[in-house]
Amino acid sequence: MKDDRAEFEQQARRDAIALGEDEAINRDGLHLLREAGKHRYTYLWSWLGVPIIQVPSDVMAMQEIIWETKPDIIIETGIARGGSAIFLASMLQLLGRGTVVGVDIDIRAHNRDSIESHPLGHRVRLIEGSSTDPDTLAQVIAMIEPGGKVMVILDSDHSYTHVKNELAAYAPLVTEGQFLIVADTGLAIESDNFTPPHGWGNGNDPMAAMDEFLAAGDRFEIDPVYNGKLLMTSSPRGYLRCVR
């Protein structure tokens, strides 16, 4: 039989884009995710023993992205209980190199211990402080090796102003071919069964900041494949590829 791997990938790409363009099924996917939220769905999962607090399809997408782009450093703002940092570290461990830089304004002692005592904790560096504080940013930049490939995930305070400031600070660090992920853009999408917490939504959300950011420049594009196939995601349209 002939080697059909390239054809398979091309078909999968077409299917992913078509799925992303299907408004009805994406609306249903969002509805299902929000109904599941009544049972704290994103809090039910762990990665290698550490709570990850993510939608599983988002984890799958990040896995594909990291394997495809092979970053040297992944900067993540917002640590929570540490599972996401350990997940990212596990991917870099498979690549055989790389560092996760986790930034959070308040790293609880037990969460720090979960990360630093983990078998993959050696791949994670933690910085406590506001992600937009100049001193914090300087510490992050100091960890980037010259010529290193940089990926960024913004997943801390989801207010418009904070995400806008994070984009201004961290987007310039992302290198060509790598990804900038703006988390929880779904807070902007209203529905009958969901009220955003903390006063988020109605323009005070990551989507509003991201759309403004994208309109102001041309370094990043909404990736049609990854965003298209997610279906159940906390971050619709939030997977941005750096194209220049």
C-alpha positions in Angstrom: 0.0 0.0 0.0 1.2 3.5 -0.7 2.3 5.9 2.0 -0.7 8.1 2.6 0.5 10.1 5.6 0.7 13.4 3.7 -2.8 12.9 2.3 -4.1 12.1 5.7 -2.7 15.2 7.2 -4.0 17.4 4.4 -7.5 15.9 4.8 -7.3 16.5 8.5 -6.4 20.1 7.9 -9.3 20.6 5.6 -11.7 19.0 8.1 -10.4 21.1 10.9 -11.0 24.3 9.0 -14.4 23.2 7.9 -15.3 22.3 11.5 -14.2 25.8 12.6 -16.5 27.3 10.0 -19.5 25.3 11.2 -21.2 27.9 13.5 -24.0 25.6 14.7 -21.8 22.8 16.0 -19.4 25.3 17.6 -22.4 27.0 19.3 -23.4 23.5 20.6 -19.9 22.8 21.8 -19.8 26.0 23.8 -23.2 25.3 25.2 -22.1 21.8 26.3 -18.9 23.1 27.9 -20.8 25.7 29.9 -23.4 23.1 31.0 -20.5 20.9 32.2 -19.2 23.9 34.0 -22.0 23.5 36.5 -20.0 20.5 37.7 -16.7 22.3 37.7 -15.6 20.4 34.6 -12.2 22.0 34.1 -11.3 21.2 37.8 -11.7 17.5 37.3 -8.5 16.8 35.5 -4.8 16.4 36.4 -1.6 16.0 34.6 0.9 13.6 36.0 -0.7 13.9 39.4 -1.1 17.7 39.5 -4.5 19.5 38.9 -4.4 21.2 35.5 -7.7 23.1 35.4 -7.9 23.1 31.6 -10.4 21.8 29.0 -8.9 18.5 27.7 -9.1 19.6 24.0 -7.0 22.7 24.8 -4.4 20.4 26.3 -4.4 18.3 23.2 -4.0 21.4 21.0 -1.1 22.6 23.1 0.6 19.2 22.8 0.3 19.3 19.0 1.6 22.9 18.9 4.6 22.2 21.1 5.6 19.1 19.1 5.2 21.0 15.9 7.0 24.2 16.8 9.5 22.9 19.4 10.0 26.0 21.5 13.0 26.4 23.7 11.1 28.4 26.4 7.4 28.6 27.2 6.3 31.5 29.3 3.0 31.0 31.1 1.3 33.7 33.1 -1.1 32.3 35.7 0.0 29.1 37.5 -3.0 28.1 39.6 -2.3 24.7 41.0 0.6 23.9 38.7 -0.7 21.2 36.4 -0.4 23.3 33.3 3.3 24.1 34.1 4.0 20.4 34.6 2.2 19.5 31.4 4.4 22.0 29.5 7.5 20.7 31.2 6.6 17.2 30.2 6.4 18.2 26.6 9.8 19.9 26.8 11.2 16.8 28.5 10.2 14.8 25.5 11.9 17.3 23.3 15.0 16.9 25.4 15.5 20.5 26.2 13.8 23.7 27.2 12.4 25.7 30.2 8.9 26.7 31.4 8.8 30.1 33.0 5.7 30.3 35.2 4.6 33.8 36.4 1.9 34.4 39.1 1.1 37.3 41.4 0.5 34.8 44.3 2.2 31.4 44.3 0.8 29.5 47.2 3.4 27.5 49.1 1.6 24.2 48.5 1.3 24.9 44.8 5.0 25.8 44.6 5.8 22.5 46.4 3.6 20.6 43.9 5.7 22.0 41.0 9.2 22.1 42.5 9.0 18.6 44.1 7.6 17.0 40.9 10.0 14.8 38.9 9.6 17.4 36.1 10.0 20.4 38.3 13.6 20.9 37.1 12.2 22.2 33.9 10.1 24.9 35.5 11.3 28.3 36.8 8.8 30.2 39.0 8.5 34.0 39.3 6.2 35.6 41.8 4.9 39.0 40.9 2.4 40.7 38.6 3.0 39.6 35.1 2.9 43.2 33.9 5.2 44.6 36.5 8.5 45.9 34.8 10.6 44.0 37.4 8.8 40.8 36.7 9.1 41.2 33.0 12.8 41.9 33.3 13.2 38.6 35.2 11.3 36.7 32.4 13.4 38.3 29.7 16.6 37.4 31.5 15.7 33.7 31.2 15.5 33.8 27.4 18.7 32.5 25.8 19.9 34.4 22.7 18.3 32.9 19.6 15.8 30.9 21.7 12.4 30.0 20.3 9.7 31.6 22.6 6.1 30.5 23.1 3.8 32.5 25.4 0.5 31.5 27.1 -1.5 34.3 28.8 -3.7 32.8 31.5 -3.8 35.1 34.5 -6.1 38.0 35.2 -8.7 37.9 32.4 -9.8 41.6 32.5 -9.5 43.6 29.3 -6.9 46.1 30.8 -4.7 43.3 32.2 -4.7 41.2 29.0 -4.1 44.3 26.9 -1.0 45.1 29.0 0.2 41.5 28.9 -0.1 41.5 25.2 2.0 44.7 25.0 4.6 43.2 27.3 4.8 39.6 26.1 3.8 39.4 22.4 7.1 41.0 21.4 8.9 38.1 23.0 7.3 35.5 20.8 9.5 34.4 18.0 8.5 33.8 14.4 6.8 30.4 13.9 5.9 30.1 17.6 2.5 30.6 19.3 0.9 33.2 21.5 -2.1 31.7 23.3 -4.7 34.1 24.8 -6.6 32.0 27.3 -10.3 32.2 28.2 -11.4 34.3 25.3 -14.7 32.4 25.6 -15.6 34.7 28.5 -16.7 37.2 25.8 -19.3 35.0 24.3 -22.7 35.4 26.0 -25.2 32.7 26.5 -28.3 32.0 28.6 -26.5 29.4 30.8 -23.4 31.4 31.6 -22.5 34.6 33.5 -18.8 35.4 33.5 -17.3 35.8 37.0 -15.4 38.8 38.4 -17.2 41.3 36.2 -15.6 39.8 33.1 -17.4 39.8 29.7 -19.2 42.6 27.9 -15.9 44.0 26.6 -14.0 43.5 29.9 -12.4 40.2 28.7 -9.5 38.7 26.8 -11.3 38.6 23.5 -11.7 42.3 23.5 -8.1 42.9 24.2 -7.0 40.3 21.7 -9.1 41.7 18.9 -7.8 45.2 19.5 -4.2 43.8 19.5 -4.7 41.9 16.3 -6.2 44.9 14.5 -3.1 47.0 15.4 -0.4 44.8 13.9 0.4 42.0 11.5 2.8 39.7 13.4 0.1 37.3 14.5 -2.7 35.4 12.8 -5.5 33.3 14.2 -4.5 29.8 13.2 -7.4 28.3 11.3 -6.5 24.7 12.0 -5.9 24.6 15.7 -8.7 27.1 16.4 -11.0 25.2 14.0 -10.8 21.8 15.4 -11.0 22.6 19.1 -14.8 22.7 19.3 -14.9 22.5 23.1 -12.4 25.2 24.2 -12.1 27.9 26.8 -10.1 30.0 24.3 -12.0 30.3 21.0 -9.9 32.1 18.4 -7.2 32.4 21.0 -4.4 30.4 19.3 -2.3 32.9 17.5 0.7 32.0 15.3 3.5 34.4 15.0 4.1 34.8 11.2 6.8 37.5 11.1 
